[in-house]
Amino acid sequence: MRDFSYHRAGSADEARRSAALPGAMLLAGGTTLLDLAKCGVTEPEHLVDITRLPGLDAVTVESGRASIGALAKMSLVADDADIRRHFPAVSEALWQAASAQIRNMATIGGNLMQRTRCAYFRDPAAFPACNKRAPGSGCSAIGGITRNHAVLGTSLACIAAYPGDLAVALVAFDAVVHLGERTVGVEDFFLLPGDTPHREQAIRPGEMITAVSLPASPAAHRSTYLKIRDRQSYEFAAASAAVGLELASDGRTIRDIRVALGGVATRPWRARAVEDALRGRLLDPETVRAASALAMDGAVDHGANRYKIELAPRVVARAILSMGEPA
């Protein structure tokens, strides 16, 4: 780890000005940044500590909209009574993320800024070729061990999977990321790798996440997050699905449905083809399973991650059908 300067910001404006300096990075919970610095992936010149900025840790649900401050801890948001009541998929995604220790330390803003867990990305000593870490150097994952890599949204430059859980639920329910003077829909906040995999989020120098907001809806109110992983805790998703369902008055016809996938794509992945195939249809297992297969439209495997193409539709179907069961 190389030497760096440290500055504790006293206001959001001061933090933004400091973050605009070349080589500057924001420090909140530190659960990702410090890890990356220790393994030599990130080498900040200036750390801007925002942990004591006032007013950025509030969680409110009112007037049909939730607002979650960027410095709110993951565990606090997961356990918030209004979030659990109006956005259960968001609460469930947070509870299934990371470990208890990390959830108690990590912030919502930091969670959205976390970087991929691609083993090739995180080991620069053994794998110097990584377009995400060093643009133009190549991709060591392609042709390597790919069990945890993406099958959707990949490019010839990068196949690293997006690692988070919270963002999958936020994408399903059209959340918005607040960056001070502008806002970005959360689906657009996460960038496809294309030819520039080193750019993962649509945030500019001098910008800082201040909050995330999301509209309440019947689908968000009746929602869940299903995560399939190799072990029960402290593990990233092999495939996950955030699903919200609104049924018509007959209790059988799907009026609205939201579906987003995790663990299988280079960014949180909205499965709009599944949604379009199910709106207005009866909620029955055969129809749901047929529509869920559309979640993998355009998927490309790299050998060892082929199982995800079969697994993900099953996760989607199981999550949807669980929403149709009597409470």
C-alpha positions in Angstrom: 0.0 0.0 0.0 1.5 3.3 -1.0 1.4 6.5 1.1 -1.7 8.7 0.7 -3.1 11.9 2.3 -6.2 11.8 4.5 -8.8 14.5 4.9 -12.0 14.5 6.9 -14.7 16.5 5.1 -16.9 18.8 7.1 -19.6 19.2 4.5 -20.9 17.6 1.4 -19.7 20.5 -0.8 -16.2 20.2 0.8 -16.3 16.5 0.1 -17.2 17.0 -3.5 -14.4 19.5 -4.0 -11.9 17.2 -2.5 -13.1 14.2 -4.5 -12.5 16.2 -7.7 -8.7 16.2 -7.0 -6.7 13.8 -9.2 -6.3 10.5 -7.4 -8.9 11.2 -4.7 -11.3 8.6 -3.4 -14.2 8.8 -0.9 -14.0 6.8 2.3 -17.2 5.8 4.1 -17.5 2.3 5.6 -14.3 1.2 3.9 -15.3 -2.4 3.5 -14.4 -2.4 -0.2 -11.9 0.4 -0.7 -9.5 -0.7 2.1 -9.6 -4.3 0.7 -8.7 -3.1 -2.8 -5.9 -0.9 -1.5 -4.4 -3.8 0.5 -4.4 -6.1 -2.5 -2.9 -3.4 -4.8 -5.8 -2.9 -7.0 -6.6 0.6 -5.8 -3.9 3.2 -5.0 -5.6 6.4 -3.9 -3.5 9.6 -3.6 -6.0 11.3 -1.3 -8.6 9.7 0.9 -11.6 12.0 1.7 -13.4 10.7 4.8 -17.1 11.4 4.6 -18.2 9.3 7.6 -19.1 12.3 9.8 -21.1 14.3 7.2 -24.4 15.2 8.9 -27.8 14.3 7.5 -26.8 11.6 5.1 -27.8 8.5 7.2 -31.6 9.1 7.4 -34.1 6.5 6.1 -37.7 7.8 5.4 -40.8 6.4 3.7 -43.5 9.0 3.1 -45.6 10.4 0.3 -45.3 7.2 -1.7 -41.5 7.3 -1.8 -38.6 6.0 0.2 -35.4 8.0 0.6 -32.3 6.2 1.9 -29.3 8.3 2.9 -25.9 7.3 1.3 -24.3 6.9 4.8 -27.1 4.7 6.2 -25.6 1.4 7.3 -26.8 -1.7 5.4 -28.1 -3.4 8.6 -30.0 -0.3 9.7 -31.9 -0.1 6.3 -32.5 -3.9 6.3 -34.2 -3.7 9.7 -36.1 -0.4 9.1 -39.8 -1.2 9.7 -41.1 0.9 6.8 -38.6 -0.6 4.3 -39.5 -4.1 5.4 -43.2 -3.2 5.0 -43.2 -1.3 1.7 -40.1 -2.8 0.1 -39.5 -6.3 1.4 -37.3 -7.3 -1.5 -34.9 -4.4 -0.6 -34.7 -5.6 3.1 -34.3 -9.2 2.1 -31.5 -8.4 -0.4 -29.6 -6.5 2.3 -30.0 -9.2 4.9 -28.6 -11.8 2.4 -25.6 -9.6 1.5 -22.1 -10.1 3.0 -21.6 -10.9 6.7 -23.2 -9.3 9.8 -20.0 -7.5 10.6 -19.9 -6.0 7.1 -23.6 -5.1 7.1 -23.0 -3.2 10.3 -20.2 -1.2 8.8 -20.9 -0.8 5.1 -23.0 2.1 3.8 -25.7 2.2 1.1 -23.6 4.5 -1.1 -20.5 2.4 -0.7 -22.5 -0.8 -1.5 -23.5 0.8 -4.8 -19.9 1.7 -5.5 -18.4 -1.8 -4.7 -16.4 -3.3 -7.5 -16.4 -6.8 -9.0 -15.1 -9.9 -7.1 -13.5 -11.2 -10.3 -10.5 -13.1 -9.0 -8.4 -12.0 -11.9 -9.2 -8.3 -11.2 -8.3 -8.7 -7.5 -4.9 -10.3 -8.1 -2.7 -7.9 -10.1 0.5 -9.7 -9.1 -0.5 -13.0 -10.7 -2.7 -11.6 -13.5 -1.4 -8.3 -14.9 -3.8 -8.5 -17.8 -7.2 -7.0 -16.7 -9.0 -4.4 -18.8 -11.1 -3.3 -15.8 -7.9 -2.6 -13.8 -5.6 -1.6 -16.7 -7.5 -0.6 -19.8 -6.1 -2.3 -23.0 -4.1 -4.9 -21.1 -6.5 -7.8 -21.9 -8.8 -10.1 -20.0 -7.3 -13.0 -18.0 -10.7 -14.4 -17.2 -11.6 -15.2 -20.8 -10.1 -18.6 -21.3 -9.6 -19.0 -17.6 -11.7 -20.3 -14.7 -15.1 -18.8 -15.3 -17.5 -20.4 -12.9 -18.4 -17.1 -11.2 -18.4 -15.0 -14.3 -21.3 -13.3 -16.2 -23.3 -14.7 -19.0 -25.3 -11.5 -19.8 -24.0 -8.1 -20.8 -20.4 -9.3 -21.4 -18.0 -8.0 -24.0 -14.8 -9.1 -25.6 -13.0 -6.9 -23.1 -14.6 -8.1 -19.8 -16.9 -10.9 -18.4 -16.8 -10.0 -14.7 -20.1 -10.4 -12.9 -21.6 -7.6 -10.8 -21.4 -8.9 -7.2 -24.1 -7.0 -5.2 -27.6 -7.8 -4.0 -29.1 -4.5 -3.0 -28.8 -3.0 -6.5 -30.7 -5.9 -8.0 -33.7 -5.0 -5.9 -33.3 -1.3 -6.6 -33.2 -2.0 -10.4 -36.4 -4.0 -10.2 -38.3 -1.1 -8.6 -36.9 1.9 -10.6 -34.8 3.5 -7.9 -33.0 6.7 -8.5 -29.4 7.6 -7.4 -29.0 11.2 -6.1 -25.6 12.6 -7.0 -26.0 16.2 -5.6 -27.0 18.4 -8.6 -28.2 15.5 -10.8 -30.0 12.2 -10.5 -29.5 9.0 -12.5 -31.9 6.0 -12.7 -30.2 3.1 -11.0 -30.3 0.9 -14.1 -28.3 3.5 -16.0 -26.0 4.1 -13.0 -24.3 0.8 -13.6 -22.5 0.6 -17.0 -22.0 -2.3 -19.3 -18.3 -3.1 -19.9 -18.2 -2.6 -23.7 -14.8 -1.3 -24.6 -14.5 0.6 -21.3 -14.9 -2.0 -18.5 -12.8 0.2 -16.1 -15.8 2.5 -15.9 -18.4 0.7 -13.8 -20.7 3.5 -12.6 -22.0 6.7 -14.2 -20.5 8.9 -11.6 -18.2 11.9 -12.5 -15.2 13.3 -10.7 -16.4 15.6 -8.0 -19.8 13.8 -7.6 -20.9 11.9 -4.6 -23.9 9.7 -3.9 -26.0 11.5 -1.3 -29.1 9.3 -1.3 -31.1 6.6 -3.1 -34.9 7.0 -3.6 -37.5 4.6 -4.9 -41.2 4.9 -5.5 -43.7 2.8 -3.6 -45.9 0.5 -5.7 -48.1 -2.5 -5.2 -45.4 -4.6 -6.9 -42.7 -3.3 -4.5 -45.0 -3.9 -1.6 -45.5 -7.6 -2.6 -41.9 -8.5 -3.4 -39.1 -10.8 -2.5 -35.4 -11.5 -3.1 -34.2 -15.0 -3.8 -30.5 -15.7 -3.7 -28.9 -19.1 -4.7 -25.3 -19.5 -3.6 -22.8 -22.2 -2.7 -23.1 -21.7 1.0 -25.8 -20.1 3.2 -24.0 -17.0 4.4 -21.2 -14.6 3.4 -21.2 -15.7 -0.2 -22.0 -14.0 -3.5 -24.9 -15.1 -5.7 -24.6 -17.8 -8.3 -27.9 -16.4 -9.4 -30.5 -14.2 -7.7 -33.8 -12.6 -8.5 -35.7 -9.6 -7.1 -39.4 -10.0 -8.0 -42.4 -7.9 -7.3 -46.0 -8.9 -8.2 -49.3 -7.1 -8.4 -52.4 -9.3 -9.0 -55.7 -8.2 -10.4 -58.9 -8.4 -8.3 -59.5 -12.0 -9.3 -56.3 -12.9 -7.5 -54.9 -14.9 -10.5 -54.2 -12.4 -13.3 -50.8 -10.6 -13.2 -51.4 -6.9 -13.4 -47.8 -5.8 -12.9 -44.6 -7.7 -12.4 -41.0 -6.6 -11.8 -38.0 -8.9 -12.3 -34.3 -8.2 -11.9 -31.4 -10.7 -11.9 -28.1 -10.8 -9.9 -25.0 -13.0 -10.2 -25.4 -13.7 -13.9 -24.7 -10.3 -15.6 -22.0 -7.6 -15.7 -24.5 -5.2 -14.0 -27.8 -5.6 -12.1 -30.0 -7.0 -14.9 -33.7 -6.0 -15.5 -35.5 -9.0 -17.1 -38.0 -7.0 -19.1 -38.8 -9.8 -21.5 -40.0 -11.9 -18.6 -42.2 -9.0 -17.4 -43.7 -8.4 -20.8 -44.5 -12.0 -21.2 -46.4 -12.2 -17.9 -48.4 -9.0 -17.7 -52.0 -9.8 -18.2 -51.4 -13.6 -18.0 -52.7 -16.0 -15.4 -50.3 -16.8 -12.6 -49.8 -20.6 -13.1 -46.6 -22.6 -12.9 -46.4 -23.6 -16.6 -46.9 -20.0 -17.8 -44.4 -18.6 -15.3 -41.7 -21.2 -16.1 -42.0 -20.6 -19.9 -41.7 -16.8 -19.4 -38.8 -17.2 -17.0 -36.7 -18.9 -19.7 -36.7 -15.5 -21.5 -34.5 -14.1 -18.7 -31.5 -15.7 -20.5 -32.2 -14.2 -23.9 -28.8 -13.2 -25.3 -26.8 -15.2 -22.7 -23.3 -16.3 -23.7 -21.4 -18.7 -21.6 -17.6 -19.2 -21.2 -17.5 -22.9 -20.3 -17.7 -23.3 -16.5 -20.4 -20.7 -16.0 -22.8 -22.4 -18.4 -24.8 -23.8 -15.5 -26.1 -20.2 -14.8 -28.1 -20.3 -18.0 -30.1 -23.2 -16.7 -30.1 -22.0 -13.1 -31.3 -18.4 -13.4 -34.7 -19.1 -15.0 -35.4 -21.6 -12.2 -34.6 -18.9 -9.6 -36.9 -16.4 -11.4 -39.8 -18.9 -11.6 -39.4 -20.0 -8.0 -39.4 -16.4 -6.8 -42.5 -15.4 -8.9 -44.5 -18.5 -7.8 -43.6 -17.8 -4.2 -45.3 -14.4 -4.5 -48.5 -16.1 -5.7 -48.8 -18.3 -2.6 -51.2 -17.3 0.1 -49.6 -15.2 2.9 
